[in-house]
Amino acid sequence: TSSNAPRLGGDGSEASTDVAARVLRHLVETGKLSLEDAAAAVKSVKKSTGMNSSTSSNDVTTAADTENDDIRTATTTDCKTKPTKKSKQPPKGKPIEKYRTRHIALQFSYDGTDFSGFAQNVGKEDDNSIEKALFAALEKTRLLLNPEEMDMLLLTVGNEGVGDKEKDGGLGDNAQQEFSARTASKYSRCGRTDKGVHANGQVVALYLKSAFPLMARERRTLSTIDGGDDNEPGVVLKECHLPKNSLDGLECYVPPRNNKKKGMTNRNTDEQSSLILKTVYEYDYPRVLNNVLPPSIRILGWCPVSPEFSARFSCGQRTYRYFFPRRNLDLSAMAQGLQYMMGRHDFRNLCKMNCEQVYNFERVVKGGKVVSPQMVYSVSME
């Protein structure tokens, strides 16, 4: 026992006993101390106290027995369904990773006629945004995990600036609790559209659940003495080993699916004897999401991206199309005005100032067209 451990007997023995019992019970309940070790510690305290002070031996015996009973009662309650397994509650603030996640980019299109815009308006009951429908589908299909399921701590205003709307994907100051899963997924979007505006080829990026188990291992082929081949589990699969689409399967060793029924978790199934050889295909994210999304929102495809990828800041170029009623528009004058916009210009007066993330406000307009059924005016950089 440590010299800092609570001492039993003497003045304040009842208080010391109560503190010691709570400490030992907490250690056993959290799995940091086994019942056998706790009993041994109690016996050691009884023995040492009995040698040092004969007058308090009865108090020590009573206190030690009380602690032992408390420990056994707490442990028996925890072990009614799993008598041989220690309770392994994760320390507060350190979630246990349960599933493998991948940073992917989703490309999709939508008809914005019936929507209030792309960005979600947090706190508004009548919000009918594209993002709201998208995240509802991600949560319904269980592709979007909670922070504790993906080993990512909830970002706070103090360390990551969740309160900043741009950093948090436009959520705002009061959305931290409600959208913790979205924040932890490192969500980013290419751009936003207003009410009634459509998009084709829109891109968002975030971490989603993978079909490959956390402890999946690669198949390692070994040559046998008789000249044949034998397979055994190799190293745990990394991102570079995983397929980049949903069509190519990967043969690997995975834990049996019935592990959950036996009370086993992904973290403690890394014993090679419990793994089985199986061909695994990555989730078909477009098909899964399109089954629950509104018909006006369609996922077109997906691809894995690097951890540094941002749907907003990694974008190389965008194409905008504006539609006008024909009426009496002077198309040649519109083409002439479009010509003045060609080339590099500073657009800081036309965008939201966010100096923490954006330092370059110059953009290059490469070309444009004014199109009508009768004629097409094309302009480009000279």
Buried (B, 14 or more C-beta within 10 A) or exposed (E): EEEEEBBBBBEEBEEBBBEBBEBBBEBBBBBBBEBEEBBEBBEEBBEBBBEEEEEBBEBBBBBBEBBBEBBBEBBEEBBEEEEEEBBEEEEEEEBBBBBBBBBBBBBBBBBBEEBBBBBBBBEEEEBBBBBBBBBBBBBBBEBBBBBBBBBBBBBEEEEBBBBBBBBBBBBBEEBBEEBBBBBBBBBBBBBBBEEEBBBEEBBBBBBBBBBBBBBBBBBEEEEEEEEEEEEEBBEBBEEEBBBEEBEEEBEBBBBBEEBEEEEBBBEBBBEEEBBEEBEBBBBBBBEBBBEEBBEBBBBBEBBBBEEEBBBBEBEEEEEEEEEEEEEEEEBEEBBEEBBEEBEEBEEEEEEEEEEEEBEEBEBEBEEBEBEEEEEEBEBEEE
